[in-house]
């Protein structure tokens, strides 16, 4: 997969793209990431990318010309998605990451800044995506989140496929508790069932823990009957 990030702050991504599983996936060329600065496509000596809004108002608005030029500089590798990171968009979730990692060869992520982006950029956009119902200083943090969520699902990024299959939200439930050595730490013991070697009992315990965690922390994920009756 090829991911192109249209950003005024490419240095923001430098450290993250070299760290952990994300860095290893890029090194193995499971995915490639290109950082594209709209300032490189301006035509004035000040490399201007923003201007005052028509109709008045506080703040500046990103101009359409540099963003159009930046996006159009990327050779089209269909199927592709051109995504604008904005609080008005579809909220990120695991299903979105699965869709993007499975059905697209190329992503273009447009990171906004200032008061917003000229509305005419929407003619480039095929999907708007949001990290949540809040406002950040720019689209870089949501873009990095989306890249991480998508790239980790690409074949070869995570060593064991079973690790992905057991993720939170994969079956509509939160994850179960995890333990490792020592068996007792400061008086807290690892549950006996996990040390029993009985794989059937362990699977049952883990599923029950998923249900309990989901009821307590994210009851909105459960069918109404399971919320009311704990079934």
Phi, psi and omega in degrees: 000142176249129178240126179244126183248119177270108188214142175281350185229068181300332180296339179303327187269349191304308183293313184298324183285354178249003188253150167054210182298326180298313179297319180293322179296320179290322178296324178277000180060030169295326174217157172236144179235127176247130179257122188238121182264120179302335179299334180289352183244013176277164184241000179254161186293338180270359180053052186284128179242357182223165180203170181289150182283140169298141179088358180084174180131171183273143173088182183242160182238136178293132182287151181285326188302310182296326181288317176302314182296321180295314180295317183288348176283348183269118176302134185287123173243086182288149356282140180225161178232131175256112191247129172260128177274114185207146177299344181276355189273180174299132181287137179297139170205178185296326178296323177297314179300318179296319179299310184293322182287335185265323193252000184228143176268334188218135174239140169241122183250122180257116181264118178278167175205172178063219183278347180152189182241140177312130187302335182291344175295339178302336179293343176271334195276135175255345180201140172252137184227141181236147173280335180169180183274066178202169184245131176251174181289340180189181184270004185292317180295313174300322180297318179294321177299314180296316179300315180298314181296325181281313186294325181294342178271350180289139181306130178101343181287308177264128187302317184250119180302327181298331178298322178289321182294337182260008179299157167302146176077350181296327177245021179084004181237161173287167183285160175272164180293147178243144179223153171218184181293149008278161180293334177228128178226116180053037177090352179267123184260149169292134180308137185302324183300327182287343179258003187280335185081000179273099188293327177295315179294322179296315180299318179296314180300316181297319180295319178296322177295323176298314179299316182295315180297320181292320178298321184283318191258326183220063182299342179295343180277346185263150171301152187303321182297322181288329177292315185287322190248355178065034183264000000 
